[in-house]
Structures are given as C-alpha cells and as structure tokens.
Amino acid sequence: MTVTEFSDYIVYVDESGDHSLQSIQETYPVFVLAFCIFHKRHYADRVISALQKFKFKHFGHDIVILHEHEMRKQKEPFNIFRNRESHQEFMNELSSIIVDSNFILVSCVIDKYKLAQKLQTENPYHLALGICLENLYEFLKEKGQQQKLTHVIVERRGKKEDNELELEFRRFCDGENWFNQKLPFQIQFADKKTNSAGLQLADLVARPIGLHVIRPEQPNRAFDILTQKFYCKGGRKELGKNYEGLGLKCFPL
C-alpha cells in the first residue's frame, strides 16, 4: 500500500457510559459513542500544537493526559487550581481550543432502557459503532475520500472487549452494513496512556452529548459549542442546523 492510498482524514473515538443492559445507571441511562473526524493536515499543524502549548502553560510539561472524568472531579493532576476563577480560566481556554479545532463530529446515543425493552441481546457499543461508521462513510463520500483507507482510532478496554469490537468492526466493514458493500476503514487500538490529542478531544465531547440528550432543558455550554461541529448536510453554511439523525443519532427512537 502506498501513502497515496490513505485518506486525508483520521478518526478518533471515545465513549461515555457503559454498554451493559443488565445494570443501568438511573442518572445516566445512555451509552454515547463519539467520532471526531480531523483533516490530517489541520490536526498535525494546529490541533496538536494548541494542546501542547495549553499543557505547557498550566502544567509545565506536555505528558498530562486530559480525561473528562478526572478534570470534572479535579483529581490529580487537575487539582492545581488556587480558586474557582483559576479553574474557570483553565476550562475557558480548553473550550477555546475545542472551538478553534476544526473537526466533524459524528455521534450516537443509545437509550439503554428503550434498547433493553426492544433488543435485549444487542450490544449498545456495537449498535452505536455501526451507526457512526455509516455516517462516517457518508461524510467521506462528500469529500471524495470513500475509496481511500481511513483509520479509526479507539482506546483499548480489555482483551475480550477489544477482540469482540474488532470482530464486529471487520464484519461491518466487510459488507454487513446498510450499503451492502465493503467499507475502507481500519481499526487501530491505542493504550489508554497514549498521549493522543485526538483521543483526548474525543473523551471531552462524549459526556456533554449524553447529558444533553438526557436533560435537554438543562444549560450545557459544552454541548452548545459542539452544535457547530456535528456532521450535517449542506456544508459549512449549515453548521449547527439539522444535525439530528445524522451527526447526532439517538437510538432507539
């Protein structure tokens, strides 16, 4: 395979919530899968350097891995703030990086209560994966990249889970999909300690999406920012509009 066979895009994936249908958390009864799709040139030139500069400023080094859960709970190393104002400054700067990072967001939110009633044997992660891959393919067709190989980067979760996910991924891409054709995607697993800017941004976007779906009336600044990222028909002029069912898919309906 030559370099020219790779697409111009790279996809980083993360989830929010667990995929169990046996024990459903009442306050967060959803599973969220988020695909952050970056143009490689923009990602390499702008996104990586912006996150590195941010880390140097606040931590003095760039080996910190940004995890939404640890940040929200202000666990080490995110317990450095002198007061609420310094914490808010940190979060505002991080929000600005997300705003300035050009990526397309494709996400699926699984309502586990509804799924358990209808499809008790289905795996929420596998369902969400198929939905997101289909919309990823639609996006790549718009960009004329559907014949080139696109890598999809996911975090390792455990040997059993990873093997099952890879099997499902390959089954789907081999033709068991809505298009009934092979899809040019390749899954790559990354260790949770991998200092990947793309994986860290994917980690930051997944939970705000789930919270919006659960409590749409509740103020959610993070989600408000993400509305400009969701994949939608019509290109840049339509960003922030008509993304439901495409860039943001809820299942079951």
Residue frames relative to the residue before (quaternion, step in Angstrom):
aa qw qx qy qz dx dy dz
M 1.0000 0.0000 0.0000 0.0000 0.00 0.00 0.00
T 0.2751 -0.7635 0.5628 0.1569 3.58 -0.83 0.97
V 0.6765 -0.5061 0.3472 0.4069 3.56 -1.26 0.43
T 0.6302 0.5649 -0.3413 0.4091 3.59 1.03 -0.75
E 0.6178 0.5574 -0.3558 0.4254 3.61 1.20 -0.26
F 0.5774 0.5638 -0.3907 0.4428 3.59 1.25 -0.10
S 0.4758 -0.6700 0.4840 0.3008 3.56 -1.05 0.72
D 0.6023 -0.5710 0.4245 0.3621 3.56 -1.30 0.21
Y 0.7104 0.4617 -0.2354 0.4762 3.58 1.28 -0.19
I 0.1453 -0.7454 0.6462 0.0755 3.51 -1.31 0.60
V 0.2081 -0.8001 0.5578 0.0738 3.58 -0.98 0.88
Y 0.1037 -0.7766 0.6203 0.0374 3.55 -0.92 1.00
V 0.1738 -0.8244 0.5386 0.0090 3.53 -0.84 1.11
D 0.1364 0.7537 -0.6417 0.0390 3.54 -1.15 0.68
E 0.3043 -0.7572 0.5569 0.1545 3.52 -1.31 0.39
S 0.1859 -0.7368 0.6334 0.1464 3.53 -1.35 0.22
G 0.7492 0.2729 -0.2487 0.5499 3.55 -0.81 1.04
D 0.4329 -0.6788 0.5151 0.2940 3.56 -1.23 0.29
H 0.5044 -0.6896 0.4455 0.2675 3.56 -1.24 0.44
S 0.4276 0.7087 -0.4668 0.3114 3.60 1.21 0.29
L 0.2404 -0.7529 0.5948 0.1471 3.57 -1.08 0.81
Q 0.5603 0.6113 -0.3842 0.4060 3.57 1.27 -0.11
S 0.7797 0.1256 -0.0723 0.6091 3.57 1.04 -0.77
I 0.0428 -0.8204 0.5689 -0.0376 3.56 -0.32 1.31
Q 0.3812 -0.7330 0.5219 0.2122 3.56 -0.73 1.09
E 0.4552 -0.7308 0.4382 0.2583 3.57 -0.57 1.16
T 0.7216 0.4429 -0.2596 0.4645 3.60 0.95 -0.80
Y 0.7836 0.1406 -0.0932 0.5979 3.60 1.25 -0.25
P 0.0714 0.8670 -0.4867 0.0793 3.59 0.59 1.19
V 0.5816 0.5735 -0.3729 0.4402 3.58 1.06 0.70
F 0.2230 -0.7005 0.6493 0.1949 3.48 -1.40 0.26
V 0.1209 -0.8086 0.5753 0.0233 3.57 -0.77 1.06
L 0.0629 -0.7575 0.6484 0.0415 3.55 -0.99 0.88
A 0.0766 -0.8149 0.5745 -0.0014 3.57 -0.81 1.03
F 0.1624 -0.7535 0.6331 0.0705 3.55 -0.95 1.01
C 0.0993 -0.7627 0.6366 0.0567 3.60 -0.77 1.04
I 0.1403 -0.8186 0.5567 0.0176 3.56 -0.47 1.28
F 0.0619 -0.8189 0.5703 -0.0202 3.57 -0.54 1.21
H 0.3998 -0.6137 0.6081 0.3062 3.52 -1.23 0.56
K 0.5219 -0.6981 0.3854 0.3029 3.57 -0.66 1.10
R 0.6476 0.5245 -0.3399 0.4358 3.60 0.92 -0.79
H 0.6686 0.4798 -0.2977 0.4838 3.59 0.90 -0.89
Y 0.6355 0.5399 -0.3264 0.4450 3.57 0.97 -0.85
A 0.7100 0.4599 -0.2624 0.4643 3.58 0.85 -0.99
D 0.7387 0.4458 -0.2382 0.4460 3.58 0.90 -0.92
R 0.8227 0.2798 -0.1068 0.4832 3.58 0.93 -0.87
V 0.7224 0.4811 -0.2773 0.4120 3.57 0.68 -1.09
I 0.6801 0.4939 -0.3018 0.4499 3.59 0.78 -1.00
S 0.6927 0.4789 -0.2904 0.4544 3.59 0.83 -0.95
A 0.6243 0.5416 -0.3478 0.4426 3.62 1.03 -0.72
L 0.6822 0.4713 -0.2947 0.4750 3.59 0.92 -0.85
Q 0.6298 0.5301 -0.3415 0.4535 3.60 1.02 -0.72
K 0.6544 0.5051 -0.3128 0.4678 3.60 0.91 -0.88
F 0.6201 0.5474 -0.3256 0.4581 3.57 1.05 -0.81
K 0.6851 0.4779 -0.2825 0.4716 3.57 0.91 -0.91
F 0.6261 0.5315 -0.3408 0.4576 3.59 0.96 -0.80
K 0.6590 0.5278 -0.3111 0.4363 3.57 0.94 -0.88
H 0.7977 0.3536 -0.1638 0.4602 3.57 0.79 -1.03
F 0.7990 0.2765 -0.1407 0.5151 3.61 1.10 -0.58
G 0.4737 -0.6871 0.4326 0.3411 3.58 1.23 -0.36
H 0.7619 0.1485 -0.1098 0.6208 3.59 1.30 -0.08
D 0.4250 -0.7336 0.4829 0.2193 3.57 -1.27 0.29
I 0.4909 0.6723 -0.4425 0.3334 3.60 1.14 0.43
V 0.4332 0.6767 -0.4713 0.3637 3.60 1.29 0.05
I 0.2128 -0.7532 0.6087 0.1299 3.57 -1.02 0.83
L 0.3415 -0.7637 0.5191 0.1750 3.55 -0.67 1.15
H 0.0379 0.7817 -0.6187 0.0685 3.56 -0.59 1.21
E 0.5177 -0.6816 0.4229 0.2975 3.56 -0.74 1.10
H 0.6625 0.5227 -0.3225 0.4288 3.61 0.86 -0.90
E 0.6901 0.4710 -0.2842 0.4702 3.60 0.82 -0.97
M 0.6419 0.5196 -0.3242 0.4614 3.58 1.04 -0.75
R 0.6647 0.5100 -0.3041 0.4534 3.56 0.92 -0.91
K 0.7274 0.4056 -0.2256 0.5054 3.58 1.02 -0.81
Q 0.3306 -0.7689 0.4706 0.2793 3.58 1.40 -0.13
K 0.2388 0.7550 -0.5562 0.2521 3.52 0.87 1.06
E 0.6655 -0.4982 0.3692 0.4154 3.55 -1.25 0.42
P 0.5936 -0.1985 -0.7799 0.0003 1.65 -1.85 1.72
F 0.5047 0.6753 -0.4102 0.3478 3.61 1.19 0.33
N 0.5182 0.6094 -0.4232 0.4254 3.54 1.17 0.69
I 0.3809 0.7718 -0.4220 0.2849 3.54 1.23 0.62
F 0.5621 0.6681 -0.3707 0.3166 3.56 1.22 -0.32
R 0.4623 -0.7010 0.4837 0.2468 3.55 -0.96 0.98
N 0.7936 -0.0542 0.0956 0.5985 3.53 1.04 -0.82
R 0.7324 -0.4175 0.3017 0.4453 3.55 -1.33 0.01
E 0.6308 0.5550 -0.3365 0.4252 3.58 1.03 -0.74
S 0.6745 0.4815 -0.3045 0.4695 3.59 0.93 -0.84
H 0.6155 0.5266 -0.3396 0.4780 3.59 1.11 -0.65
Q 0.6643 0.5019 -0.3084 0.4601 3.59 0.95 -0.85
E 0.6100 0.5444 -0.3451 0.4609 3.58 1.08 -0.71
F 0.6273 0.5394 -0.3138 0.4659 3.57 1.02 -0.89
M 0.7013 0.4667 -0.2686 0.4672 3.58 0.83 -1.00
N 0.6274 0.5361 -0.3362 0.4538 3.60 1.04 -0.75
E 0.6526 0.5078 -0.3139 0.4667 3.58 0.98 -0.83
L 0.6532 0.5056 -0.3120 0.4694 3.56 0.99 -0.83
S 0.6253 0.5295 -0.3299 0.4688 3.58 1.04 -0.76
S 0.6402 0.5288 -0.3243 0.4531 3.59 1.01 -0.78
I 0.6189 0.5318 -0.3419 0.4661 3.58 1.07 -0.71
I 0.6470 0.5065 -0.3166 0.4740 3.58 0.99 -0.83
V 0.6343 0.5293 -0.3277 0.4584 3.59 0.96 -0.85
D 0.7426 0.4357 -0.2240 0.4567 3.58 0.86 -1.01
S 0.6056 0.5436 -0.3618 0.4549 3.60 1.22 -0.32
N 0.2723 -0.7735 0.5535 0.1453 3.55 -0.62 1.13
F 0.2818 0.7212 -0.5985 0.2054 3.53 -0.47 1.21
I 0.3765 -0.6936 0.5684 0.2326 3.52 -1.26 0.50
L 0.2346 -0.7951 0.5524 0.0873 3.53 -0.88 1.01
V 0.0126 -0.7515 0.6594 -0.0176 3.53 -0.92 1.04
S 0.0731 0.8259 -0.5487 0.1070 3.57 -0.59 1.12
C 0.1332 -0.7588 0.6316 0.0869 3.52 -1.27 0.57
V 0.1452 -0.7750 0.6122 0.0591 3.55 -0.96 0.97
I 0.1808 -0.7894 0.5821 0.0727 3.56 -0.65 1.14
D 0.2767 -0.7228 0.6126 0.1605 3.57 -0.84 1.05
K 0.2981 -0.8153 0.4683 0.1648 3.57 -0.19 1.27
Y 0.5922 0.5522 -0.3765 0.4502 3.61 1.08 -0.55
K 0.6859 0.4718 -0.2815 0.4772 3.59 0.85 -0.96
L 0.6561 0.5178 -0.3183 0.4472 3.57 0.95 -0.85
A 0.6446 0.5316 -0.3208 0.4461 3.58 0.99 -0.84
Q 0.6543 0.5112 -0.3079 0.4646 3.59 1.11 -0.65
K 0.7680 0.3825 -0.1875 0.4782 3.58 1.01 -0.82
L 0.8193 0.0794 0.0282 0.5671 3.57 0.81 -1.05
Q 0.1060 -0.8737 0.4721 0.0497 3.53 0.53 1.20
T 0.7112 0.4583 -0.2693 0.4600 3.60 1.10 -0.53
E 0.5459 0.6416 -0.3963 0.3650 3.58 1.23 -0.17
N 0.3850 -0.6951 0.5630 0.2273 3.54 -1.19 0.68
P 0.4499 -0.7174 0.4553 0.2751 3.65 -0.54 1.10
Y 0.6314 0.5322 -0.3435 0.4474 3.58 1.00 -0.80
H 0.6862 0.4871 -0.2942 0.4532 3.59 0.84 -0.93
L 0.6273 0.5253 -0.3362 0.4664 3.59 1.02 -0.73
A 0.6783 0.4882 -0.2860 0.4687 3.56 0.87 -0.99
L 0.6145 0.5612 -0.3414 0.4369 3.57 1.03 -0.79
G 0.6758 0.4993 -0.3000 0.4516 3.58 0.85 -0.95
I 0.6515 0.5157 -0.3103 0.4619 3.57 0.95 -0.88
C 0.6864 0.4815 -0.2874 0.4631 3.58 0.90 -0.90
L 0.6433 0.5190 -0.3277 0.4575 3.60 1.00 -0.76
E 0.6265 0.5306 -0.3402 0.4585 3.59 1.02 -0.72
N 0.6992 0.4490 -0.2787 0.4814 3.59 0.91 -0.86
L 0.5715 0.5585 -0.3723 0.4721 3.57 1.17 -0.53
Y 0.6583 0.5070 -0.3119 0.4608 3.58 0.93 -0.88
E 0.6240 0.5300 -0.3379 0.4643 3.60 1.01 -0.76
F 0.6455 0.5158 -0.3158 0.4664 3.58 0.97 -0.83
L 0.6862 0.4867 -0.2928 0.4544 3.58 0.86 -0.95
K 0.5924 0.5471 -0.3665 0.4642 3.60 1.12 -0.57
E 0.6269 0.5364 -0.3356 0.4545 3.59 0.98 -0.79
K 0.7323 0.4159 -0.2208 0.4919 3.57 1.07 -0.78
G 0.4744 -0.6918 0.4298 0.3340 3.60 1.26 0.03
Q 0.5274 0.6509 -0.3820 0.3902 3.56 1.20 0.55
Q 0.4238 0.7679 -0.4203 0.2327 3.58 1.27 0.01
Q 0.6668 0.4853 -0.3102 0.4729 3.61 1.21 -0.25
K 0.6508 0.5070 -0.3099 0.4726 3.58 1.27 -0.11
L 0.5638 -0.6272 0.4305 0.3217 3.55 -1.20 0.57
T 0.0907 -0.7832 0.6148 0.0187 3.55 -0.84 1.06
H 0.2912 -0.7624 0.5562 0.1571 3.57 -0.84 0.99
V 0.1778 -0.7604 0.6213 0.0648 3.52 -1.06 0.93
I 0.1690 -0.8283 0.5329 0.0379 3.57 -0.43 1.28
V 0.0131 0.7944 -0.6054 0.0483 3.58 -0.77 1.08
E 0.5001 -0.6404 0.4899 0.3160 3.57 -1.21 0.51
R 0.5054 -0.6190 0.5055 0.3254 3.54 -1.13 0.64
R 0.1650 -0.7933 0.5802 0.0827 3.56 -1.08 0.79
G 0.7210 -0.2775 0.2392 0.5881 3.58 1.20 -0.53
K 0.6433 -0.5671 0.3406 0.3854 3.59 -1.07 0.70
K 0.6764 0.4921 -0.3011 0.4578 3.60 0.84 -0.96
E 0.6848 0.4871 -0.2865 0.4601 3.58 0.84 -1.01
D 0.6629 0.5112 -0.3107 0.4502 3.58 0.96 -0.86
N 0.6457 0.5169 -0.3222 0.4605 3.59 0.97 -0.83
E 0.6592 0.5027 -0.3043 0.4692 3.58 0.97 -0.87
L 0.6605 0.5066 -0.3078 0.4608 3.57 0.98 -0.85
E 0.6578 0.5045 -0.3191 0.4594 3.58 0.92 -0.85
L 0.6284 0.5282 -0.3292 0.4666 3.59 1.01 -0.77
E 0.6705 0.4876 -0.2945 0.4754 3.58 0.93 -0.90
F 0.6274 0.5424 -0.3231 0.4557 3.57 1.00 -0.83
R 0.6972 0.4665 -0.2740 0.4703 3.57 0.84 -0.99
R 0.6147 0.5425 -0.3462 0.4560 3.61 1.03 -0.77
F 0.6722 0.5017 -0.2894 0.4612 3.55 0.90 -0.96
C 0.7234 0.4466 -0.2521 0.4623 3.58 0.85 -0.97
D 0.6144 0.5504 -0.3473 0.4461 3.60 1.22 -0.36
G 0.7594 -0.4010 0.2005 0.4716 3.60 1.23 0.03
E 0.5968 0.5501 -0.3808 0.4430 3.60 1.21 -0.20
N 0.4492 0.6520 -0.4634 0.3981 3.52 0.54 1.29
W 0.7331 -0.4347 0.2951 0.4318 3.55 -1.31 0.17
F 0.6900 0.4837 -0.2742 0.4633 3.61 1.11 -0.68
N 0.2764 -0.7799 0.5052 0.2453 3.60 1.28 -0.39
Q 0.6368 0.4754 -0.3507 0.4954 3.55 0.93 0.93
K 0.5941 -0.5620 0.4296 0.3830 3.53 -1.25 0.35
L 0.2173 -0.7718 0.5882 0.1057 3.54 -1.03 0.86
P 0.4149 -0.7576 0.4564 0.2136 3.61 -0.85 1.00
F 0.3650 0.7158 -0.5073 0.3116 3.58 0.65 1.14
Q 0.0915 -0.7758 0.6215 0.0588 3.54 -1.16 0.64
I 0.3244 -0.7574 0.5375 0.1796 3.56 -0.79 1.04
Q 0.0660 -0.7670 0.6377 0.0260 3.54 -1.11 0.80
F 0.2561 -0.7752 0.5613 0.1354 3.58 -0.84 1.00
A 0.1298 -0.7843 0.6045 0.0515 3.56 -1.02 0.89
D 0.5175 -0.6242 0.4877 0.3237 3.55 -1.06 0.75
K 0.5954 -0.6006 0.4009 0.3522 3.59 -1.07 0.73
K 0.6717 0.4877 -0.2955 0.4728 3.60 1.19 -0.48
T 0.4253 0.7050 -0.4661 0.3237 3.58 1.28 0.03
N 0.3069 -0.7668 0.5393 0.1641 3.57 -0.76 1.05
S 0.1759 0.8025 -0.5349 0.1973 3.54 0.47 1.30
A 0.4478 -0.6962 0.4927 0.2683 3.58 -0.72 1.06
G 0.6671 0.5238 -0.3081 0.4309 3.58 0.92 -0.88
L 0.6661 0.4888 -0.3027 0.4752 3.58 0.95 -0.86
Q 0.6444 0.5223 -0.3285 0.4518 3.58 1.02 -0.73
L 0.6540 0.4881 -0.3187 0.4822 3.59 0.97 -0.74
A 0.6260 0.5242 -0.3420 0.4651 3.60 1.02 -0.73
D 0.6251 0.5399 -0.3285 0.4580 3.58 1.05 -0.76
L 0.6903 0.5036 -0.2816 0.4365 3.59 1.00 -0.82
V 0.7160 0.4765 -0.2696 0.4331 3.61 1.07 -0.59
A 0.5880 0.6450 -0.3735 0.3142 3.60 1.08 -0.64
R 0.7049 0.4814 -0.2915 0.4318 3.63 0.73 -0.97
P 0.6352 0.5247 -0.3579 0.4395 3.67 0.87 -0.75
I 0.6120 0.5388 -0.3509 0.4604 3.59 1.10 -0.65
G 0.6661 0.5040 -0.3012 0.4600 3.58 0.91 -0.92
L 0.6574 0.5138 -0.3125 0.4541 3.58 0.94 -0.85
H 0.6325 0.5298 -0.3375 0.4532 3.58 1.02 -0.72
V 0.6691 0.4969 -0.3039 0.4616 3.57 0.94 -0.87
I 0.6728 0.4941 -0.2977 0.4632 3.59 0.99 -0.81
R 0.8101 0.0659 0.0159 0.5824 3.56 0.89 -1.00
P 0.0990 -0.8550 0.5065 0.0517 3.60 0.42 1.18
E 0.6415 0.5378 -0.3278 0.4379 3.59 1.17 -0.49
Q 0.6010 0.5863 -0.3516 0.4140 3.59 1.22 -0.38
P 0.5263 -0.6239 0.4597 0.3499 3.64 -0.92 0.82
N 0.0414 0.7955 -0.5959 0.1016 3.57 -0.88 1.00
R 0.2044 -0.8322 0.5057 0.0996 3.56 0.21 1.31
A 0.6282 0.5497 -0.3360 0.4362 3.56 1.00 -0.82
F 0.6739 0.4764 -0.3024 0.4768 3.58 0.93 -0.85
D 0.5951 0.5721 -0.3650 0.4304 3.59 1.01 -0.73
I 0.6370 0.5108 -0.3186 0.4814 3.58 1.06 -0.76
L 0.6933 0.5099 -0.2803 0.4251 3.56 0.92 -0.93
T 0.5259 0.6431 -0.4248 0.3597 3.62 1.12 -0.43
Q 0.6668 0.4937 -0.3015 0.4698 3.60 1.18 -0.53
K 0.6564 0.5186 -0.2986 0.4594 3.58 1.31 -0.08
F 0.5657 0.6465 -0.3887 0.3330 3.59 1.09 -0.62
Y 0.5292 -0.6198 0.4906 0.3085 3.52 -1.10 0.82
C 0.1125 0.7746 -0.6125 0.1100 3.55 -0.89 0.99
K 0.5444 -0.5957 0.4687 0.3593 3.54 -1.22 0.39
G 0.7070 0.4769 -0.3282 0.4061 3.55 -1.07 0.71
G 0.4771 -0.7108 0.4212 0.2996 3.58 1.24 -0.02
R 0.8340 -0.2599 0.1665 0.4574 3.53 -1.34 -0.34
K 0.6391 0.5568 -0.3376 0.4092 3.60 1.01 -0.74
E 0.7357 0.4089 -0.2196 0.4934 3.58 1.19 -0.49
L 0.3351 0.7630 -0.4993 0.2370 3.59 1.23 0.17
G 0.7745 0.3059 -0.2520 0.4930 3.55 -0.95 0.92
K 0.7127 0.3917 -0.2378 0.5311 3.58 1.31 -0.06
N 0.8817 0.0979 -0.0388 0.4599 3.54 -1.27 0.55
Y 0.3663 0.7349 -0.4955 0.2833 3.58 0.94 0.84
E 0.5031 0.6511 -0.4338 0.3671 3.60 1.24 -0.28
G 0.7899 0.2645 -0.2249 0.5055 3.55 -0.87 0.96
L 0.7274 0.3336 -0.2166 0.5592 3.57 1.29 -0.11
G 0.7890 0.2176 -0.1125 0.5634 3.58 0.32 -1.22
L 0.7641 0.1513 -0.0938 0.6201 3.55 1.21 -0.58
K 0.0006 -0.8135 0.5775 -0.0690 3.55 -0.40 1.28
C 0.1547 -0.7713 0.6118 0.0831 3.57 -0.88 0.98
F 0.0284 0.8036 -0.5901 0.0721 3.58 -0.89 0.93
P 0.5325 -0.2569 -0.8017 0.0874 1.58 -1.83 1.73
L 0.5732 -0.5819 0.4469 0.3648 3.56 -1.23 0.37
